[in-house]
Amino acid sequence: MSHHPTNFAGDVKVAIKTAVEAAIAGSSAEVAGGGGHFEIIVTSAAFAGQSLLNKQRMVLTAIAHLMKGDSAPVHAVDKIETRIP
């Protein structure tokens, strides 16, 4: 796990989970990682009929605010897995 300096106050994994679940209807998110690098698994019926690229865009759009700036708490998303319940 790498070290990524940030001025973010709080639990980054909780912030990612909260942002994803707020942005994607009926979703449930699991977040692992740290040091600026994270893996996200999201389950939602909203993914039905969506392309892989669009599903990943939905997740990344939800956390875009956590990836902005030089000291953003999220430096990289190493893995995004989307599931349909």
C-alpha positions in Angstrom: 0.0 0.0 0.0 1.4 3.4 -1.0 1.3 6.6 1.1 -0.7 9.4 -0.5 -0.7 12.7 1.4 -4.1 14.3 1.9 -5.7 16.9 4.0 -9.0 15.0 4.0 -10.5 14.7 7.5 -12.5 11.5 8.1 -12.7 7.9 6.9 -12.1 7.9 3.1 -13.7 4.4 2.7 -16.8 5.6 4.4 -16.8 8.7 2.2 -16.5 6.6 -0.9 -19.3 4.2 0.2 -21.6 7.1 1.1 -21.0 9.0 -2.2 -21.6 5.9 -4.3 -24.7 4.8 -2.5 -26.1 8.4 -2.7 -25.4 8.7 -6.4 -26.5 5.2 -7.7 -30.1 4.3 -6.9 -30.6 1.4 -4.7 -26.9 0.6 -4.5 -24.8 -1.1 -1.9 -21.1 -0.5 -2.0 -18.1 -2.2 -0.5 -14.8 -0.4 -0.3 -11.3 -1.7 0.4 -7.8 -0.2 0.3 -6.1 2.8 1.6 -3.1 5.0 1.0 -5.0 6.7 -1.8 -5.7 3.4 -3.7 -9.0 1.7 -3.4 -11.1 -1.2 -4.7 -14.9 -0.7 -5.0 -17.6 -3.3 -5.4 -21.1 -1.9 -6.1 -24.3 -3.9 -6.4 -27.3 -2.1 -8.0 -30.2 -2.9 -10.3 -29.4 0.5 -12.0 -26.6 -1.4 -13.8 -29.0 -3.6 -15.7 -28.6 -3.0 -19.4 -25.6 -0.7 -19.0 -22.3 -1.3 -20.8 -19.2 -2.0 -18.6 -17.8 1.4 -19.4 -21.0 3.2 -18.4 -21.2 1.2 -15.1 -17.7 2.3 -14.3 -18.4 5.9 -15.3 -21.4 5.8 -12.9 -19.1 4.8 -10.0 -16.3 7.2 -10.9 -18.7 10.1 -11.3 -20.1 9.5 -7.8 -16.6 9.9 -6.3 -15.2 12.5 -8.6 -15.2 15.1 -5.9 -12.9 12.8 -3.8 -10.4 12.6 -6.7 -10.0 16.3 -7.4 -6.8 18.2 -6.5 -3.3 17.4 -5.6 -4.1 16.3 -2.1 -7.3 14.4 -2.9 -8.0 11.4 -0.6 -8.5 9.1 -3.6 -5.5 8.9 -5.8 -6.5 5.8 -7.8 -9.3 3.3 -8.1 -7.4 0.0 -8.8 -10.6 -2.1 -9.3 -14.2 -1.4 -9.9 -16.6 -4.4 -9.8 -20.3 -3.8 -10.6 -22.9 -6.4 -9.9 -26.6 -6.7 -10.6 -28.7 -8.2 -7.7 
